[in-house]
Amino acid sequence: MKDLNSFISEESKKKEKPHATKKGAGADDKKYVRLMEKYKRLRRGDREKANKVLEEAKKLAKEGDVSGNAKIAGAYI
């Protein structure tokens, strides 16, 4: 049976590891998809806010690290 100190040290070691991304995924993929989801919800109610979110997503896609797969996913949302 493990004692409390070894259990806590194992948990902290797990948290220290960097998050593994899928091969070919961009660093900004999650943020881009979230912006596109937010745009989808806003476009029916508030067009002005929706357009601002869409412009932000387009800027991120152009200047950020967004993979082609994330762009396709955003298009299907």
C-alpha positions, 0 to 999 in steps of 0.5 A: 500500500502506498503512503500519502507522500509517494501518492502526492508526488506521483500526482504532481509528476503527472501534472508536470508533463506537457499536454500531448497534442495529436500529430499534425494539430496546431497550437491554436486548434482548440481556440479556433474551434471554440470561436467557431462554435461561439459564432454559430450560437451568436449568428441567429441572435446578435449579428454584430457580435457574431461578425466580431467573433467570426473576424477574430476566428479568421484572424486566428486562422490566418496569423495563428497556428491552426491546422487544416483539419481544424479549419475543416471542422470549423466549416462543418460547425 
